Amino acid sequence: MKVALINPHWRYEGSIYFGCRAPHLPLELGIAQQKLREAGHKTLLIDAHMFALSLSDVVGEVRAFAPDVAVVTTAPTYLFWRCAPPELRVPRELIDHLRDLVPFTAAIGPHGSTTPRAALRKLGVDLVVMGECETTLLHVANGTWPDCPGTCYVEGDRIIVNGGPQAATFTDQPALDWPDEMIRLHDHHHHRFEAEPIGPGAEVEASRGCPYNCTFCAKENFRNGYRKRPPDVVLDEVMRLQKQGVEYVYFIDEIFLPNEALLRGLVGRGLKFGVQTRIDLWKPEMLKLLGEAGCVSVEAGVESLTPEGRAALAKRCKMTTEQLADRLIAAKQHIPFVQANLIEVPQDDDAEVQRWRARMNDAGVWANDPVPLYPYPGSPDYTKLWGAPDDEAWERAHRHYLGLFDAFSDVQEQRPLPLPELERRMAS
């Protein structure tokens, strides 16, 4: 079987999108390609975002490869499945251009994982994959997907949802290899601020999932249960990237937990890296080791400055606000850039938040202006408001968000467009 794995050339005008807009390695497609090749299938990975390919460029590559199956992702890299653009205009445009070229089309991503019927209808694909995609795509290539849970498709005049979102083993994931040209083009260093890049960047997945269930995190239907790869495998992947000239890696883990074996393996390698984590999980001696290992950027979820606010977000945080502040300041002693993430919650007083931000800034820790919550389908916040997501879940969440806020945040400068208008705005 010949399978084309395609990351669209993303654009975000008018979108609600809290993720980074630069190209990142399409890890979900890289992992799927590795497994498909191991099973004897031929693959072509097209990263239209990294290579700045037009729709006609992609069509040309697909026509030349003549695949039996084309797989398109609905979010720009695994890193941002939890905060994907709500609209499906970009993948839909691409699929529209592929439909007459490829006998079978499939979509992967958070939209189909949470609202499979709506994603199938909007995208017009033959199959929607629910959950982590790498194992299910093997069934697609093998022709055994009709019996595989975690799939949504049309049968006659009915839409069939076969089981629920699936999780991959992940702990057995070997080191990934990326083409030299893709790495050469990857000049973006995600969430790095202490120095200008002098070589390529990359993304690596050391663990998947999170043992916490914060209300705002849309991970219930994908990348949920916590799993981690053996440190020596992660170090092997890092070493391969360094041989390709990579000087900085961002670990896309939902939560980068203290991992002494991995950190000690990174010490002395000359690699810089960034992580997202919870500062309350790190003891001072582990923060010191984190810095010694090469960490130059920490994005730490604090979310709220009151115990009531953190409880409302189900943070399960045992530290006081003062202890969190002390730990952030301790991290800054070893790590050049430390960020405290804040979310806009009614339990926090804005004046106190601004005083705390100023205090952190004086200590060298950056705390963002609190971000309004978007109740992503698949998050506990969405379920608390409306119950289980249905086919109108993304539209409902979008209307709710736009109705609540007149002003947004320093990471969402422009007012987003209504979702129906966004999804009508196809490229000319």
C-alpha positions as CSV (number, residue, x, y, z in Angstrom):
1,M,0.0,0.0,0.0
2,K,1.2,3.5,-0.8
3,V,0.3,6.1,1.8
4,A,0.7,9.9,1.6
5,L,0.9,11.7,5.0
6,I,0.3,15.4,4.6
7,N,0.6,18.4,7.0
8,P,-1.2,21.3,5.4
9,H,0.3,24.8,4.9
10,W,-1.5,26.4,7.8
11,R,-2.8,29.9,8.0
12,Y,-4.6,31.5,10.9
13,E,-6.2,34.8,9.9
14,G,-9.3,35.4,12.0
15,S,-8.7,32.2,14.0
16,I,-8.8,31.5,17.7
17,Y,-5.4,29.8,18.0
18,F,-3.2,29.9,21.1
19,G,-0.5,27.8,19.7
20,C,2.7,29.0,17.9
21,R,2.2,29.7,14.2
22,A,5.7,28.8,13.1
23,P,6.3,25.3,11.4
24,H,7.1,22.4,13.7
25,L,8.0,18.8,13.0
26,P,4.8,16.9,12.3
27,L,5.5,14.2,14.9
28,E,2.3,12.3,14.5
29,L,3.0,11.9,10.8
30,G,6.6,11.0,11.4
31,I,5.6,8.3,13.9
32,A,3.0,7.0,11.5
33,Q,5.4,6.9,8.7
34,Q,7.9,4.9,10.7
35,K,5.4,2.3,11.6
36,L,4.0,2.0,8.1
37,R,7.4,1.5,6.6
38,E,8.3,-1.1,9.2
39,A,5.1,-2.9,8.1
40,G,6.3,-2.8,4.4
41,H,4.2,0.0,3.1
42,K,5.5,2.8,0.9
43,T,5.1,6.3,2.3
44,L,5.5,10.0,1.3
45,L,5.5,12.6,4.0
46,I,4.6,16.0,2.7
47,D,5.0,18.9,5.1
48,A,3.5,21.8,3.2
49,H,3.9,24.1,6.2
50,M,7.6,23.5,6.7
51,F,8.4,23.7,3.0
52,A,5.9,26.5,2.3
53,L,4.1,24.5,-0.4
54,S,1.1,25.8,-2.2
55,L,-2.0,23.6,-2.9
56,S,-0.8,23.1,-6.4
57,D,2.6,22.0,-5.1
58,V,1.1,19.4,-2.9
59,V,-1.2,18.2,-5.7
60,G,1.9,17.8,-7.9
61,E,3.7,15.7,-5.3
62,V,0.6,13.6,-4.6
63,R,0.0,13.0,-8.3
64,A,3.6,11.9,-8.9
65,F,3.5,9.5,-5.9
66,A,0.0,8.1,-6.8
67,P,-0.9,6.9,-3.3
68,D,-3.7,4.5,-2.4
69,V,-4.4,6.5,0.8
70,A,-3.9,10.2,1.7
71,V,-3.9,11.1,5.4
72,V,-4.4,14.8,6.4
73,T,-4.0,16.2,9.9
74,T,-6.4,18.8,11.3
75,A,-4.0,20.4,13.7
76,P,-0.5,21.8,13.2
77,T,1.6,19.2,15.0
78,Y,0.9,17.0,18.0
79,L,2.2,19.9,20.2
80,F,-1.0,21.8,19.6
81,W,-3.7,19.1,19.5
82,R,-5.0,20.4,22.8
83,C,-5.5,24.0,21.5
84,A,-6.1,23.4,17.8
85,P,-7.6,26.0,15.5
86,P,-11.4,25.3,15.9
87,E,-12.1,25.7,12.1
88,L,-11.4,23.1,9.5
89,R,-11.0,25.3,6.5
90,V,-7.3,24.6,5.8
91,P,-7.5,20.7,5.8
92,R,-10.8,20.9,4.0
93,E,-9.2,23.0,1.2
94,L,-6.4,20.4,0.8
95,I,-8.8,17.4,0.9
96,D,-10.9,19.1,-1.8
97,H,-7.9,19.2,-4.1
98,L,-6.9,15.6,-3.4
99,R,-10.3,13.9,-3.7
100,D,-10.0,13.2,-7.4
101,L,-6.4,12.1,-7.1
102,V,-6.5,9.6,-4.3
103,P,-8.9,6.6,-4.0
104,F,-9.2,6.9,-0.2
105,T,-8.8,9.9,2.2
106,A,-8.5,9.9,6.0
107,A,-8.2,12.6,8.6
108,I,-6.5,12.5,11.9
109,G,-6.5,15.1,14.7
110,P,-8.4,16.4,17.7
111,H,-11.5,17.4,15.7
112,G,-12.3,13.9,14.6
113,S,-11.2,12.5,18.0
114,T,-13.8,14.6,19.8
115,T,-16.5,15.2,17.2
116,P,-16.1,12.4,14.6
117,R,-19.4,12.8,12.8
118,A,-19.0,16.6,12.4
119,A,-15.4,16.2,11.2
120,L,-16.4,13.6,8.7
121,R,-19.2,15.7,7.4
122,K,-17.1,18.9,7.2
123,L,-14.0,17.4,5.6
124,G,-15.7,15.0,3.2
125,V,-13.1,12.3,3.8
126,D,-13.7,8.5,3.6
127,L,-12.5,7.9,7.2
128,V,-11.9,9.9,10.4
129,V,-9.4,8.4,12.9
130,M,-10.3,8.9,16.5
131,G,-7.5,9.3,19.1
132,E,-3.8,8.6,18.7
133,C,-3.5,7.7,15.1
134,E,-0.3,5.6,14.5
135,T,-1.8,2.1,15.2
136,T,-5.1,2.8,13.5
137,L,-3.3,4.0,10.3
138,L,-1.6,0.6,10.2
139,H,-5.1,-0.9,9.9
140,V,-6.0,1.6,7.2
141,A,-3.0,0.6,5.2
142,N,-3.6,-3.1,5.8
143,G,-7.2,-2.8,4.8
144,T,-8.5,-4.0,8.2
145,W,-9.8,-0.7,9.4
146,P,-13.6,-1.7,9.1
147,D,-13.0,-4.0,12.1
148,C,-10.8,-1.5,13.9
149,P,-12.2,0.6,16.8
150,G,-11.5,4.3,16.7
151,T,-12.9,4.9,13.2
152,C,-15.7,6.9,11.8
153,Y,-17.0,6.5,8.2
154,V,-20.1,6.5,6.0
155,E,-21.9,3.2,5.3
156,G,-24.8,3.6,3.0
157,D,-26.8,6.5,4.3
158,R,-25.5,6.2,7.9
159,I,-22.4,7.6,9.6
160,I,-20.8,4.8,11.6
161,V,-18.7,5.5,14.8
162,N,-16.8,2.4,15.6
163,G,-15.8,2.5,19.3
164,G,-14.1,5.5,20.8
165,P,-10.7,7.2,20.6
166,Q,-7.7,4.9,20.7
167,A,-4.4,5.2,22.6
168,A,-1.1,3.9,21.2
169,T,1.3,2.0,23.4
170,F,3.9,4.8,22.8
171,T,6.4,3.4,25.4
172,D,7.8,1.2,22.6
173,Q,8.3,4.1,20.2
174,P,11.8,3.9,18.7
175,A,14.0,7.0,17.9
176,L,12.7,9.0,14.9
177,D,14.7,10.0,11.9
178,W,13.9,13.1,9.9
179,P,15.1,14.1,6.4
180,D,18.2,16.5,6.5
181,E,16.3,19.0,4.3
182,M,13.4,19.2,6.8
183,I,15.7,19.8,9.7
184,R,17.7,22.3,7.8
185,L,14.5,24.4,7.2
186,H,13.5,24.1,10.8
187,D,15.0,27.4,11.9
188,H,12.3,28.0,14.5
189,H,13.2,27.4,18.2
190,H,9.9,27.0,20.0
191,H,9.5,29.0,23.1
192,R,13.2,30.1,23.2
193,F,14.0,33.7,24.2
194,E,17.4,33.8,25.8
195,A,19.5,33.8,22.6
196,E,19.1,33.9,18.8
197,P,19.3,30.6,17.0
198,I,22.6,29.6,15.4
199,G,21.4,26.2,14.1
200,P,18.2,24.3,13.5
201,G,15.6,23.5,16.1
202,A,13.4,20.4,16.5
203,E,10.7,18.8,18.6
204,V,10.9,15.6,20.6
205,E,8.2,13.6,22.5
206,A,9.7,12.1,25.7
207,S,6.4,11.3,27.3
208,R,2.8,11.4,26.3
209,G,-0.3,12.2,28.4
210,C,-0.7,13.7,31.8
211,P,-1.6,12.3,35.2
212,Y,-3.6,15.4,36.0
213,N,-7.1,16.4,34.8
214,C,-7.2,20.2,34.8
215,T,-10.6,21.5,33.7
216,F,-9.2,23.6,30.8
217,C,-7.1,20.9,29.1
218,A,-8.6,19.2,26.0
219,K,-7.0,15.8,26.2
220,E,-9.8,13.5,27.2
221,N,-10.0,12.0,23.7
222,F,-6.3,11.8,22.7
223,R,-2.9,11.9,24.4
224,N,-4.5,11.4,27.8
225,G,-3.0,8.6,29.9
226,Y,0.6,9.3,31.0
227,R,3.3,7.2,29.4
228,K,7.0,7.8,28.9
229,R,9.7,6.4,26.6
230,P,12.9,4.9,28.0
231,P,15.5,7.6,28.5
232,D,18.1,5.9,26.2
233,V,15.6,5.9,23.3
234,V,15.0,9.6,23.8
235,L,18.7,10.3,24.0
236,D,19.3,8.3,20.8
237,E,16.7,10.5,19.0
238,V,18.4,13.7,20.4
239,M,21.8,12.5,19.3
240,R,20.5,11.9,15.7
241,L,19.1,15.4,15.7
242,Q,22.4,16.9,16.9
243,K,24.3,15.1,14.2
244,Q,22.0,17.0,11.7
245,G,23.0,20.3,13.3
246,V,20.1,20.8,15.7
247,E,21.1,23.0,18.7
248,Y,17.8,23.3,20.4
249,V,14.9,20.9,21.1
250,Y,11.5,21.5,22.5
251,F,10.0,18.6,24.4
252,I,6.3,18.6,23.4
253,D,5.2,16.5,26.4
254,E,1.9,17.6,27.9
255,I,3.8,17.8,31.1
256,F,7.6,17.3,31.4
257,L,7.9,15.6,34.7
258,P,11.2,15.3,36.7
259,N,13.1,12.5,35.0
260,E,16.6,12.2,36.6
261,A,17.9,9.5,34.2
262,L,17.0,11.5,31.1
263,L,18.3,14.8,32.5
264,R,21.6,13.3,33.6
265,G,21.9,11.8,30.1
266,L,21.5,15.3,28.6
267,V,24.2,16.8,30.8
268,G,27.3,17.7,28.8
269,R,25.8,17.1,25.3
270,G,25.8,20.8,24.5
271,L,22.0,20.7,23.6
272,K,19.7,23.5,24.6
273,F,16.0,22.6,25.2
274,G,12.7,23.9,26.5
275,V,9.8,22.2,28.4
276,Q,6.3,22.8,29.7
277,T,5.6,21.6,33.2
278,R,4.2,22.4,36.6
279,I,6.6,24.2,38.9
280,D,5.1,22.6,42.0
281,L,6.4,19.2,40.9
282,W,10.1,20.3,40.9
283,K,12.3,20.3,44.0
284,P,15.2,22.8,44.1
285,E,17.8,20.1,43.4
286,M,16.0,18.9,40.3
287,L,15.6,22.4,39.0
288,K,19.4,22.7,39.3
289,L,19.8,19.5,37.4
290,L,17.3,20.7,34.8
291,G,19.5,23.8,34.2
292,E,22.7,21.7,34.1
293,A,21.1,19.4,31.5
294,G,20.7,22.3,29.1
295,C,17.2,23.7,29.7
296,V,16.9,27.3,28.7
297,S,13.1,27.7,28.7
298,V,10.4,26.6,31.2
299,E,6.7,27.2,30.6
300,A,5.2,26.6,34.0
301,G,1.4,26.3,34.5
302,V,0.4,28.3,37.5
303,E,-3.0,29.3,36.1
304,S,-4.5,31.0,39.2
305,L,-3.1,33.0,42.1
306,T,-5.7,31.9,44.6
307,P,-6.3,28.5,46.1
308,E,-10.0,28.8,45.1
309,G,-9.1,29.5,41.5
310,R,-6.7,26.6,41.4
311,A,-9.3,24.4,43.0
312,A,-11.9,25.5,40.4
313,L,-9.4,24.5,37.7
314,A,-8.8,21.1,39.4
315,K,-5.1,21.8,39.6
316,R,-4.6,19.6,42.7
317,C,-1.8,22.0,43.7
318,K,-0.5,21.6,47.3
319,M,1.7,24.7,47.3
320,T,0.6,28.2,48.3
321,T,0.9,31.1,45.9
322,E,3.9,32.3,47.9
323,Q,5.6,28.9,47.6
324,L,4.9,28.8,43.8
325,A,6.5,32.2,43.5
326,D,9.5,31.1,45.4
327,R,9.9,28.0,43.3
328,L,9.6,30.0,40.1
329,I,12.3,32.4,41.3
330,A,14.5,29.4,42.3
331,A,14.1,28.0,38.7
332,K,15.2,31.3,37.3
333,Q,18.5,30.9,39.1
334,H,19.3,27.9,36.8
335,I,17.3,28.5,33.7
336,P,17.5,31.7,31.6
337,F,13.8,32.0,30.7
338,V,11.0,31.0,33.1
339,Q,7.3,31.7,32.3
340,A,4.4,31.5,34.7
341,N,1.2,30.7,32.7
342,L,-2.0,32.5,34.0
343,I,-5.6,31.9,33.0
344,E,-8.4,34.4,33.5
345,V,-10.6,33.1,36.3
346,P,-13.3,34.9,38.4
347,Q,-11.6,34.0,41.7
348,D,-8.6,36.2,41.0
349,D,-8.5,40.0,41.5
350,D,-7.1,41.7,38.5
351,A,-5.2,44.3,40.5
352,E,-3.6,41.6,42.6
353,V,-2.7,39.7,39.4
354,Q,-1.0,42.7,38.0
355,R,1.0,43.3,41.2
356,W,2.1,39.6,41.2
357,R,3.1,39.9,37.5
358,A,5.2,42.9,38.3
359,R,6.8,41.2,41.2
360,M,7.7,38.2,39.0
361,N,9.0,40.5,36.3
362,D,11.3,42.2,38.9
363,A,12.6,38.7,39.7
364,G,13.2,37.9,36.0
365,V,10.2,35.6,35.7
366,W,7.7,36.4,32.9
367,A,4.0,36.0,33.8
368,N,1.5,36.5,30.9
369,D,-1.6,38.7,31.1
370,P,-4.3,36.1,32.1
371,V,-5.7,34.3,29.0
372,P,-9.5,33.8,28.7
373,L,-10.5,30.2,28.7
374,Y,-11.8,28.6,25.5
375,P,-13.9,25.6,26.4
376,Y,-12.4,23.2,23.9
377,P,-14.6,20.2,23.1
378,G,-12.9,17.3,24.9
379,S,-12.1,19.3,28.0
380,P,-13.8,19.0,31.4
381,D,-14.8,22.7,31.1
382,Y,-16.8,21.9,28.0
383,T,-18.5,18.9,29.7
384,K,-19.4,21.0,32.7
385,L,-21.1,23.6,30.6
386,W,-22.9,21.4,28.1
387,G,-22.3,17.7,28.6
388,A,-20.7,15.4,26.1
389,P,-19.6,17.0,22.8
390,D,-22.1,16.6,20.0
391,D,-21.9,17.6,16.3
392,E,-22.3,21.3,17.1
393,A,-19.7,21.3,19.9
394,W,-17.1,23.5,18.2
395,E,-19.7,26.0,17.1
396,R,-21.2,26.1,20.6
397,A,-17.8,26.6,22.3
398,H,-16.8,29.3,19.7
399,R,-20.1,31.3,20.2
400,H,-19.7,31.1,24.0
401,Y,-16.1,32.3,23.9
402,L,-16.8,35.3,21.6
403,G,-19.9,36.2,23.6
404,L,-18.0,36.3,26.9
405,F,-15.0,38.5,25.9
406,D,-14.7,41.9,24.4
407,A,-11.0,42.0,24.8
408,F,-8.7,39.0,24.6
409,S,-5.0,38.7,25.7
410,D,-1.5,39.4,24.8
411,V,-1.4,36.1,22.9
412,Q,-4.7,36.7,21.0
413,E,-4.5,40.3,19.7
414,Q,-7.2,40.4,17.1
415,R,-10.9,39.5,17.7
416,P,-11.5,36.1,16.1
417,L,-14.2,35.6,13.5
418,P,-17.4,33.5,14.0
419,L,-16.7,29.8,13.2
420,P,-19.2,29.5,10.3
421,E,-17.5,32.5,8.6
422,L,-14.0,31.1,9.2
423,E,-15.0,27.8,7.7
424,R,-16.5,29.5,4.6
425,R,-13.2,31.4,4.0
426,M,-11.4,29.1,1.6
427,A,-8.3,30.1,-0.3
428,S,-8.9,31.7,-3.6
